[in-house]
Amino acid sequence: MKIVVRNVIVLLAFVAYNYFCLAKEGQLVTVGAFVNEDQPGSDLNWDILKNNLKPEIACQAEVTTVPQQDVYETVRTFCNASSRLPYTAIIGPKSHVSTEAIESICSSLTIPYFLTHWSFTPYFKETPKSTFNLYPESLTFSQALVSIVLSLDWPKFVVVYENADSLSRLQDVLKIQAYEEGSGQNEIFVKSLGPGPDYRPLLKNITSLVPRRIILDCHVDKIKDILLQAKEVKLLNDLSTSIFLTSLDAHTLDYTDIGMVTNITTIRLFNPYEKQIQDIVSTYYRDISPEKLKVETALQHDSMLLLAKAVNTLYEEEPHLDHLSTFKECSGRNRYRDRTGIKLMQQLKSTEIDGLTGKVLIEEGQRTTFELEIIEIRYPEKPIGIWHSDTPQSVQLTRNATEREQQLQQRMMDHNFIVSSKIGKPYLMPSEIEGARGNDRYKGFSMDLMTEVAKLMDITFDFVITATDNPAGIVSDLINRRADLGICDLTITEERSRLIDFSAPFMNLGIAILHKEIDQEEIDNMYAFMRPFSWTVWIYTITLFLVLSIVILVIARLDPDDWENPHPCNPNPEELENIWGIKNCLWLTLGSFMTQGCDILPKGVCSRIATAMWWFFSLIMTSTYTANLAAFLTASKQEDSPIKDVEGLANQNKVKYGLMRGGSTQSFFEHSNNSLYQKMWATMKNENPSVFEDSNDKGVERVKNTKHALYAFLMESAQIEYEMNRRCDLKKVGLYLDSKSYGIGMPLGAVYRHKVNAAILTLRETGKILELKEKWWKSESGHTCDEGPGDDNNEALTLANVGGVFIVLGAGLGLAFLLAIIEFLWNVHSISVDEHMTYMEALKCELKFACNITVTKKAAKPVISESSSSSSGRDKSVSKTILAGAGSFLNINASVLNRLGHLRDLESCE
């Protein structure tokens, strides 16, 4: 049906133009247009030729359809047509097969042959003299493409080609780098488009590649389908994707369905927004808007102008020239040497016109002088650059920096940024707002920082939580373009910088050691004076004290030298006395152990040897205790820090240490060349149970819950500061192990990176970032921990360290006072019995005397005011009773009292 309609249109055009053109007298110009089935032959407007020829020259034209791949049928059709019409010039089809067949015949018949499509011309192949190709010459066009690609400043890109012609056009582009299949260092990736029509597998493969810069060379009819499928696979969902279309007709497509998030760049031979071109299009192509005019139609228009000008010039030079149109048979064996055809071809080579596609001058059958405009589909009115064949190595940029920034800003404003993050205090936390939607679901430092950045960039954004809820997931989202930005405690590392781009740092920090403060009850132990000896030593010492007292008691009773004469005046006593009862033995060993001595000492050799050994033992133990006590008490201030720095942590095996699995801290230790860090990494890997945690929060909880502070966690100092402000039992140990920074992540080659950097620098200079950190690290928590009691080097002991000594002293004094009261009451009881007094009378008398501290002498018996008939015999009894009570109070046994009585007798004898 299409062929029938096309033939009818061709027939009507032929009849019309024959009617108008053949009505003229004089020279006749006959033009034949041969088109393929998919070429719009109806776009040919022969009024261009008619209106530009001299009035004396008549014209006729015919459009003939030839097959694309059948050479025989093409030749047969052309020869039949040439036998009917005396062709002055031919406009050829776009099929290479058809073109070469007709080109060969036209060369033999000396008929000028116009081409309006791309044709690859190897440097070793000579173009037929009868051929005039108005399409830019292939080698020059390839050089133009490489200059344009270099001006785009794409460090890496993907070349997607359709066929061999595409590779021919891109041959110089591929020479930018020596491409090697399978090499990970390639900057150019080459992909074949395939047969289609489903290009999604290829496009999905491209989405997995790091560069999102694509050069697409294919037929213009396929471009929109490819872009729509690319949109379906989310290849066009971010601002960082850029596509360069090499087709000169790409600007004629409608990209409304594609969307304008992705930057699409293309080239064109003419600017349809120029008034001159719009006037020409409105005159000759009323049914086509200037923006939709294809390059083939424009080149056909220029070919008619070129032919008209050449014929006019030739006619002016030789008005009586032979007829421009002559019948020529294809079956002739000899080459035609048509004088008029040869002169016309020579005139065409020297003719220059200003056509729709600019300056047209055909040299050696090719158009080597042309100009290409580089445009962005979003802003087609003004080109962003111009390439000219006179300066093939460079591109003239037409936009200044301000215009580029304005256009980028407009694209950013039209795009809603997706920000990937993870839950983690204080960077991002769920908000307490019930039923919250969108960004109101979260709060934290990252949210506030992103809000400030968005205000400066004048953009909108939505937070999404990465699937794995860790930094690796954020990096993955950015690599796969599922997000435009990534923000959290995301450390800038060399490994990550190869995968994504980072903004300027918004926070500087380093790896430090998080440890737990020892419980204050353990630090401020009032019984710290007991710590120089272990409980085992204390028990052994006390047991030995009791056992040795019994041993000395036994030895003293066995040793004859410890038995003494109780009456020194009597040289022949009837009995001997031994003072080493259990109380005196305990007193001797206790006095020796306390380094205070004793008022009674053993006299026997055996007992002295035993006592001397005890003294030696007491000397060693007391000296050791004294030395250790000073060390333990003065070092108590440092006992809350068993590790002081990373060296101390690495060189001990009591406190275990670990880090977050899969984070930048692990990468630091794993790839460090420092021998100390390598040792720590080897230790951590071999620990069982594992010392690694899945998140920083779990690591902090493990530090807090491990008894006796036997676990330390290596993490970034910023997070340590946050935890220390909320958990006063945590602390940072030592200096930073390294220096690193947090940054906002972006996909590689993000066009808005400099915008984010500018926003971060502004926030740093104005102090806004420090303000946000103060808010979320301190103010938001509602409380902060004290910095500490003062100078860490102060080693003065406090009551908390030695308070136990006071308690022991108080307990001993209390016990002594209690025993004194018991003995006092018992003595009062004895007096009341011996003196036949009431208990209250004796108690009143003794209390009255005890309270009168000015009296230093005591009566032998109590003075009772209400009884004056006390006899001297009774006084003696009271005196003995008081003396016995005093002896009991002093813990002296009866033998000692008797000895004291004998001493008084001895003094009286003397």
FINU-370575 format. One line per 4 residues: their letters; for each residue z, x, y of C-alpha. Coordinates in steps of 0.2 Angstrom, whole numbers, plus 5000, padded with zeros to 4 digits. Each point is the difference from the previous one (the first is absolute). Layout:
REM residues N
a> Z X Y  ... .
This chain:
REM residues 910
mkiv> 5000 5000 5000  5004 5014 5012  4984 5009 4996  4990 4984 5004 .
vrnv> 5009 4997 5016  4997 5018 5005  4982 4999 4996  4998 4984 5011 .
ivll> 5008 5009 5014  4989 5015 4998  4985 4989 5000  5005 4991 5015 .
afva> 5003 5016 5009  4984 5007 4995  4990 4985 5006  5009 5000 5016 .
ynyf> 4998 5018 5005  4982 5000 4994  4997 4985 5011  5007 5008 5015 .
clak> 4995 5018 4997  4982 4997 4994  4997 4989 5015  4999 5016 5010 .
egql> 4985 5011 5003  4999 5019 4998  5010 5011 4989  5010 4992 4985 .
vtvg> 5017 5006 4993  5004 4994 4983  5018 5004 4993  5005 4996 4983 .
afvn> 5019 4998 4995  5004 5003 4982  5018 4994 4995  5010 4998 4984 .
edqp> 5007 4984 4994  5017 5003 5008  4993 5005 5017  5000 4987 5014 .
gsdl> 4981 5000 5005  5003 4986 5011  5010 5011 5012  4984 5009 5005 .
nwdi> 4994 4994 5017  4982 5004 5004  5002 4995 5018  5008 5017 5003 .
lknn> 4983 5008 4995  4990 4987 5009  5010 5001 5016  4999 5019 5001 .
lkpe> 4982 5003 4996  4987 5000 5014  4991 4983 5003  4984 5008 4994 .
iacq> 5007 5003 4983  5002 4986 4988  5011 5000 4985  5003 4992 4983 .
aevt> 5014 5002 4987  5004 4995 4983  5016 5001 4990  4998 5004 4981 .
tvpq> 5014 5000 4987  5000 5014 4987  5011 5003 4985  5014 5012 5001 .
qdvy> 4998 5010 4984  4982 4996 4994  4989 5014 5006  4984 4993 4993 .
etvr> 5002 4982 5007  5005 5008 5017  4984 5010 5000  4989 4985 4995 .
tfcn> 5008 4989 5013  4997 5013 5014  4982 5004 4995  4996 4981 4999 .
assr> 5007 4998 5017  4991 5015 5008  4984 4994 4993  5002 4984 5010 .
lpyt> 5007 5007 5016  4995 5016 5010  5018 5007 5002  5004 5010 5015 .
aiig> 5018 5004 4994  5012 4995 4987  5018 4996 5000  5007 5005 4983 .
pksh> 5013 4992 4989  5018 5007 4997  4998 5003 4981  4997 5018 4996 .
vste> 4988 4996 4986  4990 4988 5011  5001 5012 5015  4993 5015 4990 .
aies> 4986 4991 4993  4994 4993 5017  5004 5016 5009  4988 5009 4988 .
icss> 4986 4988 5003  5002 5000 5019  5000 5019 5000  4983 4999 4991 .
ltip> 4993 4986 5011  5007 5009 5016  5009 4984 5005  5016 5003 5010 .
yflt> 5015 4994 4989  5016 4995 5008  5017 5001 4991  5016 4991 5006 .
hwsf> 5012 5005 4987  5010 5015 4994  4990 5012 4989  5006 5016 4993 .
tpyf> 4988 5015 5005  5004 5016 4991  4997 5016 5011  4987 5006 4988 .
ketp> 4990 4984 5001  4987 4997 5013  4999 4983 5008  4982 4993 4999 .
kstf> 4991 5001 5017  4997 4981 5000  5019 4996 4998  5011 4995 5015 .
nlyp> 5018 4997 4995  5010 4993 5014  5016 5000 4990  5010 5016 5004 .
eslt> 4994 5015 4990  5011 5002 4984  5006 5018 5003  5004 4997 5018 .
fsqa> 5009 4984 4996  5010 5009 4986  5005 5013 5013  5005 4986 5012 .
lvsi> 5011 4992 4987  5010 5016 4997  5003 5003 5019  5006 4983 5001 .
vlsl> 5012 5002 4985  5007 5016 5007  5003 4991 5017  5010 4987 4991 .
dwpk> 5012 5014 4995  5003 4994 4983  5009 5014 4989  4997 4991 4984 .
fvvv> 4988 4985 4996  4991 4991 4986  4981 4999 5000  4994 4984 4991 .
yena> 4981 5000 4997  4988 4987 4993  4986 5010 4993  4990 5016 5002 .
dsls> 4994 4996 5017  5018 4999 5006  5004 5017 4993  4984 5007 5009 .
rlqd> 5007 4993 5017  5017 5007 4996  4995 5017 4994  5006 5009 5015 .
vlki> 5017 4990 5000  5003 5006 4982  4997 5018 5005  5016 4999 5011 .
qaye> 5009 5006 4985  4995 5007 4984  5005 4985 4989  5006 5003 4983 .
egsg> 5003 4986 4987  5018 4998 4996  5007 5012 5012  5016 4994 5009 .
qnei> 4996 5010 5015  4984 4991 5004  4998 4993 5018  4985 4989 4995 .
fvks> 5000 4988 4986  4984 4993 4994  4998 4983 4992  4985 4990 4994 .
lgpg> 5000 4982 5006  4993 4994 4983  4989 4986 4996  5012 4986 5006 .
pdyr> 5002 4987 5005  5018 5002 4996  5006 5016 5009  5018 4997 4998 .
pllk> 5004 5013 4986  4992 5014 5011  5010 4994 5016  5016 4999 4990 .
nits> 4997 5018 4995  4997 5005 5018  5017 4992 5005  5009 5012 4989 .
lvpr> 4992 5015 5009  5010 5007 5014  4987 5000 5013  4995 4983 5007 .
riil> 4985 5006 5009  4984 4993 4992  4981 5004 5003  4990 4985 4993 .
dchv> 4981 5002 4998  4992 4985 4993  4988 4986 5004  5005 4990 5015 .
dkik> 5000 4984 4989  5014 5007 4989  5012 5006 5014  5009 4983 5003 .
dill> 5002 4996 4981  5008 5018 4998  5011 4998 5015  5006 4983 4994 .
qake> 5004 5007 4983  5009 5014 5008  5011 4988 5010  5004 4991 4983 .
vkll> 5007 5016 4993  5009 5004 5016  4990 5015 5004  4998 4993 5018 .
ndls> 5018 4995 5003  5006 5014 5012  4996 5009 5016  4997 5016 4991 .
tsif> 4985 4995 4990  4983 5005 5009  4983 4997 4994  4984 5007 5006 .
ltsl> 4984 4990 4996  4984 5010 5000  4988 4986 5001  4991 4997 5017 .
daht> 5001 4982 4997  5019 4999 4997  5003 4994 5017  4990 4984 4998 .
ldyt> 5013 4993 4987  5014 4988 5004  5016 5008 4995  5011 4985 5005 .
digm> 5005 4997 4982  5004 5018 4997  5014 5001 5014  5002 5014 5013 .
vtni> 5015 5009 4993  4989 5014 4992  4990 5011 5012  4982 4998 4995 .
ttir> 4987 5012 5009  4982 4999 4999  4984 5007 5009  4985 4991 5008 .
lfnp> 4983 5006 5008  5001 4988 5015  5013 4991 5010  4997 4981 4999 .
yekq> 5012 4998 5015  4988 5008 5012  4992 4988 5012  4982 5007 4997 .
iqdi> 5002 4998 4981  5007 4983 5002  4985 4995 5011  4988 5006 4987 .
vsty> 5009 4991 4986  5001 4984 5009  4981 5001 5004  4993 5005 4982 .
yrdi> 5014 4995 4988  5008 4984 5007  5007 4995 4983  5010 5016 4999 .
spek> 5014 5006 5011  4999 5018 5006  5016 5004 4989  4991 4994 4984 .
lkve> 4984 5009 5003  4997 5012 4985  4993 5017 5002  4985 4997 4990 .
talq> 4995 4986 5011  5003 5011 5015  4990 5014 4993  4985 4988 4996 .
hdsm> 5001 4995 5018  4999 5018 5006  4986 5004 4988  4990 4986 5008 .
llla> 5004 5007 5017  4995 5018 4994  4984 4993 4993  4996 4990 5015 .
kavn> 5003 5015 5012  4990 5012 4989  4985 4987 4999  5001 4997 5019 .
tlye> 5000 5019 5004  4985 5003 4988  4990 4985 5007  5003 5007 5018 .
eeph> 4993 5017 4995  4985 4994 4990  4996 4982 5005  4984 5000 4989 .
ldhl> 5010 5006 4985  4994 4994 4983  5009 4984 4994  5018 5003 4996 .
stfk> 4999 4989 4985  4988 5004 4986  4999 4995 4982  5005 5013 4988 .
ecsg> 4998 4999 4981  5014 5007 4988  4987 5004 4987  4991 5013 5010 .
rnry> 5001 5017 4992  4999 5011 5016  5013 5000 5013  4996 4990 5016 .
rdrt> 4998 5011 5015  5001 4985 5012  4998 5008 5017  5009 4985 5008 .
gikl> 5015 5001 4988  5002 5018 5002  5000 4999 5019  5013 4986 4999 .
mqql> 5011 5010 4988  4999 5014 5012  5004 4989 5015  5015 4992 4991 .
kste> 5007 5018 4997  5000 5003 5019  5006 4983 5006  5018 4997 5005 .
idgl> 5008 4984 5004  5017 4993 5005  5002 4986 4987  5014 4990 4994 .
tgkv> 5007 5014 4990  4999 5012 5014  4987 5015 5003  4987 4999 4986 .
liee> 4989 5016 4997  4993 5003 4983  4998 5018 4996  4992 5006 4983 .
gqrt> 5002 4982 4994  5019 4999 5003  5011 4995 5014  5012 5014 5003 .
tfel> 5005 4995 5018  5012 4986 5000  5018 4995 5005  5014 4992 4990 .
eiie> 5014 4990 5007  5017 5000 4991  5009 4984 5002  5016 4992 4993 .
iryp> 4996 4982 4993  5015 4994 5010  4993 5006 5017  4981 5000 4998 .
ekpi> 4996 4998 5018  5004 5018 5004  4996 5015 4989  5014 5012 4996 .
giwh> 4987 5014 4999  4982 5005 5001  4991 5012 4989  4983 5007 5006 .
sdtp> 4987 5010 4991  4999 5012 5014  5018 5006 4996  5002 4996 4982 .
qsvq> 5016 5010 4997  5011 4990 5012  5004 4982 5004  5003 4994 5018 .
ltrn> 5015 4990 5001  4999 4985 5012  5018 4994 5000  5014 5009 5009 .
ater> 5018 5002 4993  5006 4985 5009  4987 4989 4993  5003 5006 4983 .
eqql> 5019 4997 5001  4997 4982 5007  4988 4996 4986  5013 5007 4987 .
qqrm> 5014 4990 5009  4990 4984 4999  4997 5003 4981  5019 5003 4998 .
mdhn> 5005 4985 5009  4989 4989 4989  5007 5008 4985  5017 4995 4992 .
fivs> 5008 5016 4994  5008 5000 4983  5016 5011 5000  5006 5006 4983 .
skig> 5018 5004 4998  5015 5000 4988  5018 4993 5000  5013 5013 5005 .
kpyl> 5014 5001 5012  4999 5002 5015  4981 5001 5000  4996 4982 4994 .
mpse> 5012 4987 4993  4998 4981 4997  5006 4990 5015  5013 4987 5000 .
iega> 4989 4986 5007  4998 4986 4989  4983 4994 4996  4993 5015 5010 .
rgnd> 4981 5003 4998  4989 5015 5004  5008 5014 5009  5016 4990 5003 .
rykg> 5004 5003 4982  5005 5018 5003  5010 5011 5012  5003 5018 5002 .
fsmd> 4995 5016 5009  4982 4999 4993  4998 4983 5006  5006 5004 5017 .
lmte> 4990 5016 5001  4984 4991 4994  5003 4986 5013  5001 5013 5014 .
vakl> 4984 5009 4994  4991 4983 4999  5005 4996 5018  4992 5017 5006 .
mdit> 4985 4998 4989  4998 4981 5004  4998 4995 4982  5007 4988 4988 .
fdfv> 5007 5004 4983  5008 4993 4984  5012 5009 4989  4998 5001 4981 .
itat> 5011 5007 4987  4991 5012 4988  4999 4995 4982  5011 5015 4994 .
dnpa> 5012 5000 5015  4999 5019 5003  4991 5012 5010  4987 5004 4986 .
givs> 4995 4981 5001  4998 5001 5019  4988 5015 4998  4991 4991 4986 .
dlin> 4997 4985 5012  4993 5011 5013  4989 5010 4988  4993 4983 4994 .
rrad> 4999 4992 5017  5011 4986 4995  5010 5005 5016  4995 5007 5017 .
lgic> 5017 5008 5004  5015 5006 4989  5017 5002 5008  5017 5004 4992 .
dlti> 5009 5016 4997  4983 5007 4996  5001 5019 5000  4985 5010 5006 .
teer> 4995 5011 4986  4985 5011 4996  4996 4991 4985  5001 4983 5008 .
srli> 4989 5007 5015  4986 5003 4988  5000 4981 4995  5004 4991 5017 .
dfsa> 5002 5004 5018  5016 5001 5009  5005 4996 5018  5010 5011 5011 .
pfmn> 5018 5002 4993  5012 4987 5006  5015 5008 4992  5004 5018 4996 .
lgia> 5012 5004 4986  5003 5010 4984  5007 5000 4983  5019 5001 4999 .
ilhk> 5014 4997 4987  5009 4984 5000  5017 5001 4992  5016 4990 4999 .
eidq> 5017 5004 5008  5014 5003 4988  5012 4985 5001  5013 5003 5014 .
eeid> 5014 4996 4987  4994 5016 4991  4998 5010 5015  5017 4995 5009 .
nmya> 5011 5002 4985  5018 5002 5005  5004 5008 4983  4987 5013 5003 .
fmrp> 5014 5013 4998  5000 4996 4982  4981 5005 4998  5002 5019 4998 .
fswt> 5006 4997 4982  4992 4988 4989  5010 4986 4992  5001 5009 4984 .
vwiy> 5007 5016 5008  5013 4989 5009  5005 4992 4984  5001 5016 4991 .
titl> 5011 5008 5014  5012 4986 5001  5002 5000 4981  5002 5018 5000 .
flvl> 5013 4998 5013  5010 4989 4989  4998 5009 4984  5004 5017 5008 .
sivi> 5016 4993 5007  5005 4994 4983  4995 5018 4993  5011 5009 5013 .
lvia> 5014 4988 4995  4999 5005 4982  4998 5018 5004  5015 5000 5012 .
rldp> 5011 4992 4987  4994 5013 4987  5002 5015 5011  5019 5006 5000 .
ddwe> 4998 5007 5018  4998 4983 5007  5017 4995 4994  5013 5004 5013 .
nphp> 5019 5000 5003  5005 4985 5009  5016 5008 5007  4997 5018 5007 .
cnpn> 5019 5003 5002  5002 4998 4981  4992 5015 4991  5002 4991 4983 .
peel> 4994 4982 5002  5002 4988 4987  4983 4993 5003  4983 5005 5008 .
eniw> 4989 4990 5011  4981 4998 5001  4993 4993 5017  4982 4997 4993 .
gikn> 5000 4982 4997  4984 4990 5001  5002 4996 5019  5003 5018 5004 .
clwl> 4985 5005 4989  4989 4988 5009  5006 5005 5017  4996 5019 4996 .
tlgs> 4982 4996 4994  4997 4988 5014  5006 5013 5013  4990 5013 4993 .
fmtq> 4984 4990 5000  5003 4994 5018  5002 5019 5005  5018 4995 5007 .
gcdi> 5011 5009 4987  5017 4994 4993  5018 5004 5004  5004 5003 4981 .
lpkg> 4991 5012 4989  5000 5004 4982  5009 5016 4994  4994 5002 4982 .
vcsr> 4985 5011 4997  4991 4987 4990  5003 4987 5013  4994 5011 5013 .
iata> 4984 5005 4991  4996 4982 4998  5004 4996 5018  4990 5015 5006 .
mwwf> 4985 4994 4990  5002 4983 5008  5001 5009 5017  4984 5009 4996 .
fsli> 4991 4984 4995  5007 4991 5016  4994 5014 5011  4982 4999 4993 .
mtst> 5000 4981 5000  5007 4999 5018  4989 5013 5007  4985 4992 4992 .
ytan> 5005 4983 5006  5003 5006 5018  4983 5009 5001  4990 4985 4993 .
laaf> 5010 4987 5010  4994 5009 5016  4982 5000 4994  5000 4982 4994 .
ltas> 5008 4993 5015  4990 5009 5013  4984 4996 4990  5003 4981 4999 .
kqed> 4990 4997 5015  4985 5007 4991  5002 4991 4984  4990 4985 5006 .
spik> 4985 5012 5000  4997 5009 4983  4982 5003 5006  4996 5007 5017 .
dveg> 4981 5003 4999  4985 4999 4989  5004 5017 4993  5018 4995 4995 .
lanq> 4993 4984 4992  4987 5010 4990  5012 5013 4994  5013 4988 4993 .
nkvk> 4999 4989 4985  5014 4987 5003  4991 4989 5013  4984 4993 4994 .
yglm> 4986 4997 5012  4984 4990 5000  4987 4991 5011  4988 4985 5001 .
rggs> 4987 5000 4987  4982 5001 5006  5004 5003 5018  4996 5014 5012 .
tqsf> 5017 5009 4997  4995 5001 4981  4983 5007 5006  5009 5013 5011 .
fehs> 5010 5007 4986  4987 4999 4987  4987 5010 5010  5012 5011 5009 .
nnsl> 4998 5019 4998  5018 5004 5005  5009 5006 4985  5016 4991 5004 .
yqkm> 4991 4983 5001  4990 5004 4984  5017 5003 4991  5006 4983 5007 .
watm> 4985 4991 4994  5001 5007 4983  5018 4996 4999  4997 4982 5006 .
knen> 4986 4997 4987  5011 5006 4986  5015 4990 5004  5005 4986 4987 .
psvf> 5004 4987 5005  4986 5000 5014  5005 5004 5017  4985 4992 5008 .
edsn> 5001 4982 5008  4986 4988 5003  5005 4997 5019  5011 5008 5013 .
dkgv> 5011 4985 4999  5004 5003 4982  5003 5018 5003  5013 4996 5014 .
ervk> 5009 4988 4988  5000 5013 4987  5008 5012 5012  5013 4987 5005 .
ntkh> 5005 4994 4983  5001 5017 4991  5018 5005 4998  5007 5016 5008 .
alya> 4984 5003 5010  4991 5007 4985  4982 4995 5006  4990 5005 5015 .
flme> 4983 4992 5006  4986 5009 5009  4992 4989 5012  4993 5000 5018 .
saqi> 5013 5003 5014  4995 4984 5009  5005 4989 4986  5016 5010 4997 .
eyem> 5005 4997 5019  4998 4982 4997  5010 4999 4984  5014 5011 5008 .
nrrc> 5001 4988 5015  5004 4986 4988  5009 5008 4986  5014 5011 5006 .
dlkk> 5003 5008 4984  4983 5008 5000  4995 5017 5008  4985 5012 5003 .
vgly> 5003 5017 4993  4991 5016 5006  4985 5002 5011  4982 4993 4998 .
ldsk> 4991 5007 4985  4983 4997 5009  4993 4993 5015  4989 4984 4999 .
sygi> 4995 4984 5009  4997 4982 4998  4983 4993 5006  4990 4984 4999 .
gmpl> 4987 5000 4986  4982 4995 5002  4984 5001 4989  4990 5016 5001 .
gavy> 4989 5000 5015  5009 4985 5009  4991 4997 5017  5016 4994 5008 .
rhkv> 5010 5016 4995  5000 5007 5018  5006 4983 5006  5015 5000 4989 .
naai> 5004 5018 5005  4999 4995 5018  5012 4986 4997  5012 5011 4990 .
ltlr> 5000 5014 5014  5003 4987 5013  5015 4993 4991  5007 5017 4997 .
etgk> 4999 5005 5018  5008 4984 5006  5014 5002 4988  4996 4983 4992 .
ilel> 5001 5008 4982  5017 5008 5003  5006 4983 5007  4993 4991 4984 .
kekw> 5009 5013 4989  5016 4998 5009  4999 4981 4997  4996 5001 4982 .
wkse> 5010 5015 4995  5016 4996 5010  5001 4984 5010  4993 4988 4988 .
sght> 5013 5004 4987  5014 4995 5011  5011 5015 4997  4998 5019 4998 .
cdeg> 5010 5013 4991  5011 5013 5010  4993 5017 5002  5015 5008 4993 .
pgdd> 5018 5006 5005  4993 5015 5009  4996 5018 4996  4996 5003 4982 .
nnea> 5007 5017 5001  5018 4994 5004  5010 5004 4984  5017 4994 5007 .
ltla> 5010 4990 4987  5006 4983 5003  5014 4989 4994  4988 4993 4988 .
nvgg> 4998 5017 4991  5019 5005 4999  5008 4983 5001  5005 5001 4982 .
vfiv> 5012 5014 5003  5010 4989 5013  5000 4986 4987  5007 5012 4986 .
lgag> 5013 5006 5013  5005 4983 5005  5001 4994 4982  5011 5015 4995 .
lgla> 5011 4997 5015  5001 4982 4996  5005 5004 4982  5013 5012 5006 .
flla> 5008 4988 5012  5000 4986 4987  5009 5012 4988  5012 5005 5013 .
iief> 5004 4981 5004  5003 4997 4981  5011 5015 4999  5010 4995 5015 .
lwnv> 5003 4983 4994  5005 5007 4983  5012 5012 5008  5007 4985 5010 .
hsis> 5003 4991 4983  5008 5015 4993  5012 5002 5015  5005 4981 4999 .
vdeh> 5004 5002 4982  5010 5016 5002  5009 4995 5015  5003 4982 4995 .
mtym> 4990 4994 5015  4988 4985 5002  4982 5005 5000  4997 4994 5017 .
ealk> 5015 5010 5007  4994 5016 4993  4982 4996 5006  5006 4996 5017 .
celk> 5010 5016 5001  4985 5011 4993  4988 4992 5012  5011 5002 5015 .
facn> 5001 5018 4996  4982 5003 4996  4994 4992 5016  5012 5011 5011 .
itvt> 4988 5015 5001  5012 5010 5012  5013 5002 4986  4997 5015 4989 .
kkaa> 5016 4999 4989  5005 4987 4988  5017 4995 4994  5004 5002 4981 .
kpvi> 5002 4981 4999  4994 4986 5010  5011 4994 5015  5004 4982 4998 .
sess> 5008 4992 5015  5008 4985 4992  5009 5010 4987  5013 5014 5006 .
ssss> 5009 5002 4983  4987 5012 4992  5009 5014 4991  4995 5018 4999 .
grdk> 4997 4998 4981  4987 4987 5005  4992 5012 5013  4998 5013 4987 .
svsk> 4992 4987 4989  4988 4995 5014  4996 5018 5004  4995 5004 4982 .
tila> 4990 4984 5000  4990 5005 5016  4997 5017 4994  4994 4993 4983 .
gags> 4988 4988 5010  4994 5014 5011  4996 5010 4984  4991 4986 4993 .
flni> 4990 4998 5017  4995 5018 4999  4994 4999 4982  5013 5013 4995 .
nasv> 5008 4997 4983  5019 5001 4996  5000 5018 4994  4995 5005 5017 .
lnrl> 5014 4990 5008  5012 5009 4988  4993 5016 5005  5003 4997 5018 .
ghlr> 5018 4995 4997  5003 5016 4991  4992 5010 5015  5013 4992 5011 .
dles> 5014 5005 4988  4993 5018 5000  5001 5000 5019  5018 4995 5000 .
ce> 5004 5013 4988  4993 5013 5011 .
